Amino acid sequence: MSGRSTGTTPSQFRLPAPAREFIERRAAERGVTKTEVVLEALACLREREIEERMAEGYRFRAQEDRSLAEEGLLAAKETWPEW
């Protein structure tokens, strides 16, 4: 994340000292701005949120698919000849 972003606006918010210190230390270690550290953290949080939503969707689909399969088996039993 090098370079300055365009279309940014200043924001102010309060942080506990440990959070502020972490941002400052991380920025100094990596040679980037504090803004870049915060943007990286937000990108990670966004990615995690997307992954959680996808996992939730897969779990829902698995339950839905299982229900459809069970319904299909019941319907098939009614039409399949007994062996």
N, C-alpha and C positions, 0 to 999 in steps of 0.2 A: 504494500500500500504506500507507494512513494508518491511524492508530489502533492500539490494542494488540490482539494476538491472544489469544483465550481458549484455555485448555487447553494452555498451553506449560509446558515444564519447562526449568530451567537446564541448559546443557551446557558442558563445558569441553573444549577441545582446543588444541593448540599450533599456531601458525602462524609461518611465516618472517616476519621483519620487513617485507619488501616487501608481503606479502599483508595483514598487519595495517594497514600504512600506507595501502594502497589502500582498504581497507574504511573506515577512519577518514576519509580524504579524501573519498571518495564520499558518505559519510553527511553530512559537513559541507556539501558542495557542494549536496546535494539537500534538506537540512534534514530528514533522516529518521534513524532509529536505525540502529546498526550491524547489529542483528538484521534490520531490513528490507532492508538491502543484501545480507546473506547469503541471506535468503529469496528475493530477486529473482534472485540468481545461481543458486540451486538450481532455481528455476522455469525459468530459461533452459536449464540443463543437462538438466533433465527433458524439456523441449520438444525439445531437440536429440536426445536419446536416442529419443524417440518417432518423430521424423522419420527417424532412421537405421533404426529397426526397420521402419517403413513402407516405406522405399526397398528394404530387403532383401527384404521380402515381395513387393513389386512385381517385383523382379528374379527371384525364385523363380517367381512366377506366370508371368512372361513366358517363362521357360525351359520351364515345364510346359505352357503353352499352345502353344508352338512344337512341342513333342514330340507333343502331341495332334493338332495340325494335320497334321504330317508323317505320323503314323499314319493319319489320315483320308484323306489323299491316296493313300497306298499301297493302302488298302482300296478306295477309289473306282476306282483304276486297274484293279483286278481285276474290277469290275462294270460299268464304263463300256464301251460299244462303241468299238472303234477307228475313227477317222475317216479 
